[in-house]
Amino acid sequence: MSTEAIGQKRNQRAAQVVDRWFTKRRDSNGKRIPSAYNGKGKRWHVRYVDPDGHEQFGGSFATKPDAEAKVAEINTAMTTGNYVTPQAGKVSVETVYTGWAKAQGHISAKTEGTRKSVWICHVRDQWGQRNVVDLKTSEIRLWVAGLAADEAIGTTTIENAFGLLRQVLGAAVEDRRLPRNPCDGVKLPKREHADRGYLSHVQVAALTEAVERNPEVVRFLAYTGLRWGEMAALRVQDFDMLRRRVNISRSVTEAKGLTWSTPKTHERRSVPFPKSLSVELSALMVGKSRDDLVFTDSRGSVLRVSNYRSRVFATAVKMCQTRDETFPTITPHDLRHTAASLAVSAGANVKAVQRMLGHAKASMTLDTYADLFDDDLEAVADALDIAIGNVADAGSKRNQSVSTAEPLRNA
């Protein structure tokens, strides 16, 4: 094919502006002849041939510059490979969600259950039957504002609902059903961080005494920072009693029954525990084999947080609050925060706390527990004062030395 022929083919495929009011023919005076549509509807139309060879209508416009802008947009999209056929987006959000959800085989059963609940409760009724191509950023922004105005809906729920919609529409972008994600540019309400409940050593002891069963659970979580699922999955073989270390390699969660998996960050880690816990931990392992669970319920089965939290832990917290008005309202998971607090107060740095808690990055630890490291800033300021003072003292001594030596030079 010649270069000229290739150029003609490209021009045929490129988007073009069509004047609907006038034909290309001219009269005897050289003026263009009006068409049957003259003065009816918008004058400027955009037409083009898509990459599959099908003629497409790109829209009608009142002004030629608007039509030319659309032409430039379409031509750029086809040139860069980002072109999306208009018909491709004429599929419902629910259809895209269903296909996307089936492909999420890498997520845990708990995450799957959470997403399904969020879809049913907050996303499906609003967007499910709409075609993905019809969703506009302004609509999604109004939807988020409406959720934020509902006092019964928390910021976390809004984040989950919006995040789910964003991922579904992101899948539509990947499948070339949308040129861009309409969720882009939508801002979510800022989180209001509630005061986190940290227990002191005395309060940990009080709570341990108040629980009716499995008091070792309270102490162990408060001094190791493990997640409940990590603690409940521990076997005898996971403990190194001589080095006072526990090796975290798996977790168990309650979702459609019990689901066994790797820890949240998918990385194994070794966490130290205080020597004072050694005796009671050893007692829990008596008569058990290497594969037996260390922490169990009264029947020797997996210790479930749903049962322990409502039947044992919550009752013990209320009892402690009647005796100590400063005792915070906490859940078993909050003992993880207590572990971080007690570790920092004992002198642990950010990196040590990160490794103990199993955070992916030290920045996550700082973001979560920035308030615990405020004293470090005071220590930095004190150190700077000492350094400044040392420099000032050195300068003063130099000046005294110079002034003493000056008469000798004059002599």
Sequence and secondary structure as in RCSB ss.txt:
>XXXX:A:sequence
MSTEAIGQKRNQRAAQVVDRWFTKRRDSNGKRIPSAYNGKGKRWHVRYVDPDGHEQFGGSFATKPDAEAKVAEIN
TAMTTGNYVTPQAGKVSVETVYTGWAKAQGHISAKTEGTRKSVWICHVRDQWGQRNVVDLKTSEIRLWVAGLAAD
EAIGTTTIENAFGLLRQVLGAAVEDRRLPRNPCDGVKLPKREHADRGYLSHVQVAALTEAVERNPEVVRFLAYTG
LRWGEMAALRVQDFDMLRRRVNISRSVTEAKGLTWSTPKTHERRSVPFPKSLSVELSALMVGKSRDDLVFTDSRG
SVLRVSNYRSRVFATAVKMCQTRDETFPTITPHDLRHTAASLAVSAGANVKAVQRMLGHAKASMTLDTYADLFDD
DLEAVADALDIAIGNVADAGSKRNQSVSTAEPLRNA
>XXXX:A:secstr
  HHHHHHHHHHHS EEEESSEEEEE TTS EEE TTTTSS SEEEEEE TTS EEEEEEESSHHHHHHHHHHHH
HHHHHT    GGGG SBHHHHHHHHHHT TTS HHHHHHHHHHIIIIIHHHHTTSBGGG  HHHHHHHHHHHHH 
TTS HHHHHHHHHHHHHHHHHHHHTTS SS TTTT               HHHHHHHHHH SS HHHHHHHHHH 
  HHHHHT BGGGEETTTTEEEE  EEEESSSEEEE  TTS  EEEE  GGGHHHHHHHHTT  TTSBSSB TTS
SB  HHHHIIIIIHHHHHHHHHH TT     GGGHHHHHHHHHHHTT  HHHHHHHHT S HHHHHHHSGGGGHH
HHHHHHHHHHHHHHHHHHHHHHHHHHHHHHHHHHH 
